[in-house]
Amino acid sequence: MNARIETEATLPYYAPSGDEVALFEQAWRNRLPVLIKGPTGCGKTRFVAHMAAKLGLPLYTVACHDDLSAADLVGRHLIGDGKTVWCDGPLTRAVREGGICYLDEVVEARKDTTVVLHPLADDRRVLPIERTGEQLEAPPGFMLVVSYNPGYQNFLKSLKPSTRQRFVSLAFDFPTAEREIGILTGETACDPMLARRLVSIAGSLRTLKDVDLEEAVSTRLLVYAARLIGSGVAPLVACRAAIVESLTDDREIAEALMEVVAATFGA
Ligand SMILES: Nc1ncnc2c1ncn2[C@@H]1O[C@H](COP(=O)(O)OP(=O)(O)OP(=O)(O)O)[C@@H](O)[C@H]1O
């Protein structure tokens, strides 16, 4: 099961915030599914990629959307060369191979997906494939991981308690300043002083009062800004493009955010 374990140096880079690495590993060993919740760009997907590589497991990632059905996950019959052939979906492949199936933004998926997720996410660990009449038993390596962003949730799109209560839940949030500086330097090899400035801008933007933003600036956007600046783009130009314009379409708000950026870069 652990045939492809990698060394720390070759793993997808992930800077932990606490005990989430050990918790995830114990959940996997105990065959428990995991739910990760947190704002956009805070490291959920990177964490799962890191853990899959660390545990030597194949990873199947599905970006859920409001048209995603149980058949998209499980598989369907396809017609080709006059024949009908069964084609496994990503969930079925993960079960057959004993890997991780990661459903990103699971609340977006259609409700009929719970029919296939529920028996896999409790102690039955089976995947019923209605179309072929198969009932796959998940091997020990298989793990179901789902994520969602509580900030986007509305009443209609919340997870049902009967679904939530099948998962061990990890709550992610924006990193502390020191950790975020570490993420920026680890991810982009940028100058620590630049990382400190970008993180300071993020800290100010995240606590701005009276500014109506749908979601606060993510670590992902700071990484973008660091990359642009690192390749020679002027800091104000980079921050406008990678941070400010990605946060808002409102001109007044954009200029208010640019004032914070300008204050930090001394313009
Ligand atoms: N803890 C971390 N360690 C390393 N990189 C990180 C970390 N947190 C964020 N990042 C950086 O931020 C980027 C976005 O992270 P990621 O794609 O994991 O976000 P996410 O939480 O899955 O977002 P979404 O909900 O929008 O899918 C990563 O590509 C990486 O550059």
PDBQT file of the ligand as one rigid body, heavy atoms in Angstrom, charges set to zero:
ROOT
HETATM    1  N1  LIG A 301      -0.037  25.873   3.879  1.00  0.00    +0.000 N 
HETATM    2  C1  LIG A 301       0.391  26.090   2.618  1.00  0.00    +0.000 A 
HETATM    3  N2  LIG A 301       1.556  25.550   2.201  1.00  0.00    +0.000 NA
HETATM    4  C2  LIG A 301       2.003  25.778   0.946  1.00  0.00    +0.000 A 
HETATM    5  N3  LIG A 301       1.351  26.541   0.029  1.00  0.00    +0.000 NA
HETATM    6  C3  LIG A 301       0.199  27.111   0.404  1.00  0.00    +0.000 A 
HETATM    7  C4  LIG A 301      -0.351  26.906   1.698  1.00  0.00    +0.000 A 
HETATM    8  N4  LIG A 301      -1.513  27.602   1.779  1.00  0.00    +0.000 NA
HETATM    9  C5  LIG A 301      -1.688  28.208   0.596  1.00  0.00    +0.000 A 
HETATM   10  N5  LIG A 301      -0.656  27.909  -0.236  1.00  0.00    +0.000 N 
HETATM   11  C6  LIG A 301      -0.480  28.489  -1.581  1.00  0.00    +0.000 C 
HETATM   12  O1  LIG A 301      -1.754  28.992  -1.975  1.00  0.00    +0.000 OA
HETATM   13  C7  LIG A 301      -2.191  28.351  -3.189  1.00  0.00    +0.000 C 
HETATM   14  C8  LIG A 301      -3.653  28.046  -3.074  1.00  0.00    +0.000 C 
HETATM   15  O2  LIG A 301      -3.852  26.945  -2.197  1.00  0.00    +0.000 OA
HETATM   16  P1  LIG A 301      -4.922  25.814  -2.501  1.00  0.00    +0.000 P 
HETATM   17  O3  LIG A 301      -5.082  25.620  -3.977  1.00  0.00    +0.000 OA
HETATM   18  O4  LIG A 301      -4.553  24.631  -1.688  1.00  0.00    +0.000 OA
HETATM   19  O5  LIG A 301      -6.233  26.526  -1.940  1.00  0.00    +0.000 OA
HETATM   20  P2  LIG A 301      -7.667  25.928  -1.571  1.00  0.00    +0.000 P 
HETATM   21  O6  LIG A 301      -7.846  26.157  -0.107  1.00  0.00    +0.000 OA
HETATM   22  O7  LIG A 301      -7.800  24.551  -2.084  1.00  0.00    +0.000 OA
HETATM   23  O8  LIG A 301      -8.597  26.931  -2.387  1.00  0.00    +0.000 OA
HETATM   24  P3  LIG A 301     -10.034  26.706  -3.098  1.00  0.00    +0.000 P 
HETATM   25  O9  LIG A 301     -11.026  26.535  -1.980  1.00  0.00    +0.000 OA
HETATM   26  O10 LIG A 301     -10.244  27.990  -3.839  1.00  0.00    +0.000 OA
HETATM   27  O11 LIG A 301      -9.899  25.500  -3.984  1.00  0.00    +0.000 OA
HETATM   28  C9  LIG A 301      -1.314  27.119  -3.358  1.00  0.00    +0.000 C 
HETATM   29  O12 LIG A 301      -1.135  26.825  -4.731  1.00  0.00    +0.000 OA
HETATM   30  C10 LIG A 301      -0.028  27.546  -2.685  1.00  0.00    +0.000 C 
HETATM   31  O13 LIG A 301       0.741  28.327  -3.586  1.00  0.00    +0.000 OA
ENDROOT
TORSDOF 0
